[in-house]
């Protein structure tokens, strides 16, 4: 590489940092909830890139909170013990045995994420919704059907999250909660848990890492990706049946979270390396952002 080419490369890097500056200033000290799931939790390279992104968010002054899933690994472990996974409307039917496996697997995933952060020099603390009464639930029905110990979050006590953040820790949260009335454990959909926590901590941003590029005007046409929409437009997408499948509950969750105080929600393709940095620190961003009003 010539000196001129080297200078051009360095200037491009400098321009990237300058482009990120207003976003760093805007979100310094603000809570950012990241729902971590999908392929980004299975592929080791993607997993490390997500953790590096979170590390950078923390080091430039953001206050990240991680809420993770583990559905694929739960299904894998159930298969090992000869138990088939059953889903109704996208929710896992959870009997006592399935709940035991889910708690075990989510605990394992939780501590592995904490260990990865530790290797990067970050202070992280893993917990579940059972700890310090963080997530209190009632039984969630699916289309009127009882699907076992699946929880619908009714109360969030975020004091443990606030304590960790004040002491410079990154909270890493597994979506297992406690029953309001029976003190039993409940398996909570990770999207639901992330929305409830983002609302309770008055998060500036809530980001979902998914296995899709975002919201499309026409799901069969990748050129129709919607990069930004407001709450009314998002609700219109639902009402007109533009979105379906797994995107439908995600979009509904996003709208509910924003109605309850979250400023902006991002749906990102977790299969894209450094998707969090691309969305948070560049003008164009990736994926779909649901906003109340433009930042700049």
Secondary structure, 3 states (H helix, E strand, C coil): CCHHHHHHHHHHHHHHHHHHHHHHHHHCCCEEEEEECHHHHCCHHHHHHHHHHHHHHHHCCCEEEEEECCHHHHHHHHHHCCCCCCEECCEECECHHHHHHHHHHHHHHHHHHHHHHHHCCCCEEEEECCHHHCEEEEEEEECCEEEEEEEEEEEECCHHHHHHHHCCCEEEEECEEEECCCCCEEECCHHHHHHHHHHHCCCCEEEEEECCCCEECCCCCHHHEECEEEHHHHHHHHHCCCCCHHHHHHHHHHHHHHHCCCCEEEEEECCCCCHHHHHHHCCCCCCEEEECCCCC
